[in-house]
């Protein structure tokens, strides 16, 4: 049975203890880690774990990127029977409602003035390093809360589907690393993992739930964009292209792109994608309050345009989003063009993993926001578009400006 439960088994407890302590102890969320542990780790080498040199984590799932996604229209039609409430104008003291397709649920709780902000997500492996896959999954789950301006996450659950195609040795070496990466990111975010579920499954999966209990001042309903706002993006696009490019090294598909990118450039692009996917959007959420953001969403499987359209649809005012600039990991725009319609990166349809926040900010605040986040994190953000009067839609202009990130290569630096 594909979903055979491991949650109460000796195997599940063994894996949990190896990666997290017992039981699922993520240590002190009261004292979050400020550094990023992954930057000090050596590059993943399966032979160091006594695994075959050809070991690939991504072979334990047959789909990735857009291929994993059920079409949004189908999701909306199926979920319509559960809830079809879009955001509505709020009277004083009322809690806004979030429509299907946005990042989180908002549930008023019995204690006056508080709401539970909650999200869930799951992933197939998209990178070869198990530890980094755990980090990326956790970072992406947290991003849904950060897109609501939530700064403190009270609790996380972890879901793990252990591939039944793994040998016992692969499972015992790899799964604790996935869980460790998830745990480290949760700790850095100042939260803890209190439980979860572990099952056997044909494909490897990792996911979870993130929850925060907030007063109304602690989160931002993503529905108050006004004409004249600008759109800010906090991470570059092209993670999906970079991951595919790296995985094609030495394969027949490499011949399709070798004229636009070298092998060393592909490896560096992959490292850049790993770095940006493993980085949380917590600083972005904190600054949303300081600079009076009118709403945000995180960029993931639907691509930039898909998520922009969902955010635009959710607005109270009759506005539309127009995107002029596309910050892209260096060389990945050229790779996408060489691949024809495979990625549709410049059309905003390329699937991203653990992408940045797309934020509606007052025009006069946006430049200061970008400077502040670079000061806090050392990473750039970009003004990529405007909010104009319209019918709650989003579009990318015919010939957007592509911003290569970084703009100049530095031999000994990633960015």
N, C-alpha and C positions, 0 to 999 in steps of 0.2 A: 504494500500500500504506500503510495507516494508520500502521503502526509503522515507517516508513522510518527507517533509522538516520542520525543526524547526528553521532554521537559522534566519528568520525574525519574529519569533513568540514571544509573551510575555513570554512563558515558557523558551525559549532559553535565552532571556535577563535576566530573573530572575535567572537562573542557573549561567550565566556568572557573574552577579553582586555579587552573593553569594560567588563565589569562587575566582574571579579575580579582582573585581572592575569593573567599567563601563567606557568604553566598552573594555573588554579584556585587561585591563591595567595591565601590569606586572611590573609596577613601573620602577625604574631606572636601565636599563641595564648598564648605565654608572658607576654604583657603585655596582659591583657584590658582592654577599654574599660569604664570604670565608668559613663559617661553613656549616655543614650539618644538617639541621633542623630535619631531621627524627630521628636522634640519641637521641634527647631529648623527642620524643613523646612516650606516653604509648603504649603498645601493643594493637592492634585493638580489641575492645569489642563491638559487635553489640548491646548489651543491653544498653550500654551507649548512643546510638543513639535512644533508644526506639524501636529497631528492635528485631525480634525474636532471641533467643540464637542460633538457628540453621542456621541463615542467612549465606549463602555462595555466595561470589561474582562469584566464578568460575562456579556456576550452570547456569549462564546466557550466557553460550556458550557451545556447544556440542563437540567442537574439541579443541585440544591444542597440543603443541609440533610439532612433525613431521607430525601429522595428519592434521595440518593447511596448510601445504605447498604443492603447486602444484609441481610435479616432475621437477627438474631443466632442464632436457632434453626437456620436453614439453614447459616450459617457453621460452627456447632458440629458439625452432622451431617457436613458435607463435610470438615472438618479432623480429624474424629475418627479417620480412617485414618492421619493423620500423627502425632498425639500426643493422648492423652486423659488424661495424667497430671495429676491435681490436686495441690495442695500436700499433702505428707504430713508427719507428725511427724518431726523430724530428730534423729538421734543426734549426739553430739559429733563435730564435724569433718565432718559431712555437709552437702552443699549442698541447700537446699530446691528443690523443683520447682514451677514455676508453671503453672497450668492454662490451657487455651485460653481466650481472652477477657480475659486480664490484659494489663498494659501492655508487658512486656518478656520476652525470653528470657534465661535464665541458663545459661551453658554453662561448666562447669569446663574449664580449659585445662591443658596438660601441665605448666606450671610450678606447683609445689605451692602450694596455698592461694589461688590466684587464679581468678577467673571472668570471662568476657566477658559484659557486660550489653549487650543490643542491642535496638534497636527500628527500625521503619520505618513510614512513613505517606505518604500522597499526598492532594492536594487539587485540586479545581476552584476557579476564582476565586470568592470570596465578597464582595470589595470592589472598588471601581473603581480605586483607586490601586495601580499595579503594584509600587511600592517597598514599600508597606505589606503587600501580599499576600505578598511574599517574606519579610518579617519575621514575619508571622503563621504562615506555613507552618513556618519554622524554629523558632519559639517552641513551636509545637504538637508538633513532633517531639521536641524536647528535653524537653517535659513528661513524656513516658513514662518517661524516665530519672529525672527529678526525683521522680516519684511513687514510685520505689524508694529514695529517699533518696540517690541518686547526686549528688555535688557537683561532680565534675570529669569532663568529657566529653573523651575522647582524640581522637576523630576523627568527621568527618561526611562523607557523600557526598550529592550533590545530583542529583535526577532532574528532568528538564524535558521536558515534552511541548509543543512549539511548535505552536500551532494552524495547520493548513493553510488555515484560512479567513482568516487575517491577510494583509493586503497586505504587501509587502516593507517599506514605510515603517513600518507599524505594528509589524511584528516587530523591525526594527532600533532603533526608539525604545523599545519597551515591554519586551522581553525582558531587555536589560541592567539595567533598573531592578528587575525581579523578582529577578534574580540578586544585585544589589547589596544589596537589602533582606535577603535570605537570609544573605549574607555578613556584613553588619553585625551581625546578631543573633548569629551564630556567634562573631564576635570578642568581642562583649560578654559572651558566656557563657564566654569563655576557651578556646574550641576552634578548630579549623581545618577547612576543606574540602579534602580531598586528591584528590577525583575525583568521578566520577558518570557520567551518561549523558544525552544529548540526542537526542530523536527527534521526527519529525513525527507529528502526531496530529490528528484532526478537532477535538477540544476541547483547550483550554489546561489543562495540569496541572503542578503542582509538588509535589515530594516529596523524600524522602531517607532516609538511614539515619544513626543516631547510635549510637556504640559507646563503652563505657568498660571498662577492665580494672581490676577491683577486688578487694581482699581482702574477706573476709566482714564485717569491721567497717565497711566503707565503703558498704554498702547494707542495706536493710531489707526482708526478705521480708514481703509484705503478707498475713500470715495469723495474727497473734497477738492479734487484738482480744479483749477480755474483757468480761464483764458489768460495767457501771459506767463504761466508757469513754464519751467524748462524741465527736461528729462535728463537725469544723471544716471550713469551706469558705473558700478564700482569694481567690476572685474572685466578683463578682456574676453572677447568671444573666441571660439575656435578650439575649445577643449576636445570636442568630438573628432574634429579633423586631425588634431595633433596625435590623439591616441591611435587612430586608424593608420596614420602615416608611419608611426613607430612600429606597429604590428605588421606592416607590409615589408619592412626591411628584409631583404633576402628572398622575397617571394616574387611571383610573376607580376603581381600588381605594382611592385616598385617601379617597373619599367615605364609605367604610365605617368609617373611624377618625377622621375630622376632628373629631368631637364630643368625643373623649377626648384628643386631642393636637394641638398647633399645629405649624405648619411649622418654626418656630424650635426648638421642643422636639424635633421629629423629627431635625433636623440635629444638635442637641447630643447626643441619644441615640446617634446614629451615631458621633460623635466619641468618645464615652465607650466605645462598643463597640470602636472601633479601638484606643484606648489600652489597654484591658484585654487585648485579644487579642494585641497586640504585646509585652506585658510577659511575661517568662519567669517560671517558678516556681522559680528557683534559690534565692532566699532561703528559700522555704518548705521546700525540701529540706534546706538547711543546718540549719534550726531543728528539723526532725524528729528529728535525732540529739540535740540539746541537751535536748529535752523528751520523749524516750523514746516516740516514736510507735510504734504497734503495726501500722501498715500504712496505705497510701494508694492512691488511684487518681486519674487526672486526668479532668476532665469534658469530654467532647467530643460526638461525633455521636450517642451513645446517650441523651444527656440525663442529668440528675442521677439519676433513679431507675434507669435502665438500668445506669449505672456503679456505683451503690450496690449493686444486686443482684448484679452480677458480683463485686464486692469481698466481699460477704457470703457468697456461695457458696464463696469461696476460703478461708474461715477454718477453722482447726483445731478451735476450740471451737464448741459448739452455741450460736450467738448469732444475733441478728437486729438490723437497724438500723431505728430509727424516727425519721423526720425531721419536725420541728415548725415550722421557720422557713425561709423562702425569701428570701434577699437578692436583689433584682432591680434592674437598672438603672432609674432613675426613669422613670415613665410607661409602662413596657413591660408591666407586669401589666395595666393598663387596656386597652392595645392588644390584648393576647392575649385578654382577655375579650370584647372587641368583635368579635373574629374567630372566635368560637365554638370549634370543635374543630381549627382549622387548626394551632395551635401546641401546645396542651395544656401550656402553660408551668407552670401551677399544679399540674399532675399530674406534673411532673417529666419529661415526655417531650419537651420542646422541644430540638431539636438545638443544641448549643453548638459554637463553634470556639475552640480554644486557651483553654479554660476553666481554672478554678482547680483546686487539689488538694482532694480530699475525704479528710480524715485522721482516723484513729482515735487519740485521745490519752487518756492518763489524766485523769480528771476534774480532779484537783488541779493539773494542769499546763496545762490548755487556755487559761485566761484569760491566763496569763503568756505563752504562745505568741502569742496574738493581739496582746498589747501589744508584744511584741518585734518581730513582723513589721511592725507599724505604725511602730515606731521606725526600723526599717531601711529601709523602702520608702516610707513615707508613705501607705500604703493599708490599709484595714480588712480584717480577717477576722472570721468569725462562727461562734459555736457554733450549729449548726443541728439537732442531734439527739442521740440516745443509743443506746448498745449495750445490749440486754437479752437475756435468755435466749430462745432460739428455734431455728428450724430453718434457719438460714443464708439468710434472706430479707431484703428491705428493703421498706419502705413509707413513704408520706407520709400523715400524718393527714388526715382529711376536710376540715378547715378550717385549713390552715397559716397561720401569721402571715407576712404579706408585709412585708419590710423594704425600703423604698424607698432606693436608693443613688444619690446622696447623699440624706440625709433633708431637707436644706434647700438650696435653690438659691442660688448666689452668682453674681452677674452676670458677673464677670470671671474666674471659676474653673470648670474643667471638673468637678471633684469637690467 
